[in-house]
Amino acid sequence: MTISKPTLGSLLRTLVERLDADVEAAYRASGLDYRPRFTPVVRVLSEAGPSTIKAIAAHAGITHSAASQTVAEMARQGLVATEPGADARERIVRLTDAALALLPTLRRHWAATNAAADGLGAELGVPLAEIVADAIARLESRPFLERIQAELARRDGKP
């Protein structure tokens, strides 16, 4: 029986799972109860101050749903607090004192994580973040769906 090689989706999920697991393990080794998925939210709030979930999502480059779920998890851990915004449907999110106290340690971890990523990129011969950013930019100009449909048409002998 011939087993096909892993697909791009499987490889990407494996890469993200390994990176996130090790980043989280580094936090835990430092005594932090902190998840990598919190970082985009913490960075936006530490740089921009209290923000709506919509603004967090836009500045962090994540979906509104992901930002909302992450904020809810962070609130349960006491890292953020929310209050009503100008619109009844809108919530303003801010870092709590507990989160602000973690910032120096988090920044130290972020710097170490970035340096480790740079080292991995050096081993690969090209920065991994650069490859990913380039792929995202190319997909923004020509979505993957369009590419798949063109390939299917080519295989079906259609122009």
N, C-alpha and C positions, 0 to 999 in steps of 0.2 A: 504494500500500500504506500502510495506517495502522499506525503503531507506537504501542503503548500506552505510557503513562507508567510510569516505574520504580515497582516495588512498594515497600511499606514496608520489607520485608526488605532489598531492594537498597539503598535509601536509608540505612538504619541501618548496613549493612556498609560502605558508602562513607564515611559519616561517621566511623565508628570507625577505618577504615583510614587516612583522611587525618589524623585526630588523632594516632593512634599513630605514623605515619610521621614527622610533624613533631616530635613529642616525642622520638622516637628520634634524629632528625637534630640536635636541640638538644643531646642528650647527646653525640653523636659530635663535634659542633663544639667541645665543651668537653673533648674527649679521653677521654671515658668509654666503655667497652665495657659498656653497660648497656641493658637493654630495658625498655620501659614495663611489661611484664607482671610484672617483678620487684617493682615498687613495692608492691602489696598485701602481699606476703610480707615485704619489708623493713620496712614500716611496722608490721606485727603483731609481728615479732621485736624491733624496736627499742623498741616500747612495752611488750610483755608479757614479753619475754625468751624463752629457749628454750621451744619449744612443739611439740606433736605436729602432724602434717599435718592431722589432723582439726580441731584447734583453730585452726590457721592458716586453713583453709577457712571455718570458721564465722565467725571474726572478720573475715576479709577479704571475705566475701560472694561466694566463688567455690566451684566444685565441688571435691570431694575429688580428683577426677582432675586438674583444672587445677592445684590446689595441688601435687599429687605431681609432675606433669610439670615445673612451674616450679621446684620445689625441686631436681629432678634436673638441670635445665639450670644452675641457679645453683651447684650443687655442682661441676659440670664447670668452671665459671668461677672456682671458688675463693671464692665469696661466702658460702656456707653449708657447714656440716659437720653430719653426722648421726651419732647414736649410738643404740644400742638403748634402748628405753624399758622400763618395768616389764613390759609384755607383749611377748613375742617378736615379735609382728606389728607393734608400734608403734615408730616412730622419733621421736626428739627432734631437732629442727632448731634450730641456733643460727647466728647471724651470725659470720663469721670476722673476724679482725683487719683483713683487707683491706676487708671490707664496712663495718666500723665506721669505718675511716679515710675512707671515701667519704661517710659520713652528712652532714657539713656541706655538701658540694657538692650532694648529692642534695636536701637540704632547701632549698637555694637554688633549685634547679631546680623543685622542687615548688611553692614559693611563686610563682615566675615563671609556671609553667604554670597555677596557679589564678588568678592575676591576668589572664592572657591569656584564660582561659575566662570570667572575669567580664566582660572587655571584649567578647567575642563575645556573651555574654548581653545586654549593654547594647545592642549593635547589633540583636539580635533583639527586644528589648523585653521579654524574660523570661529569667531565668537557665536555661540549657540543662540544668544539673544538676537544677534544680527540676522541670522538665518530665519528665525521665527518671525521677526518684524518684517523682513523682506517678503516672506510667504504671505503674511497677513495683508501687506500692502498690495501684493499681486492679486490676492483673492478679492480685495475691495475693488480693484479695477476690472477683474473678470472673475466672477464668482465660480466656485467649484461646481455648482449645479450646471452652469452654462458649459463648463468644460466636460462634464460627464455626458450631458446631452449631445454635445458635438461629437464626442467619441462614439456614443451609441449610434448616431446618424451615420458616421463614417463606417462603422461596422455593418450597418444595414445597407450600405451602398448609396446613401442619400447624400446630396451635395451639402 
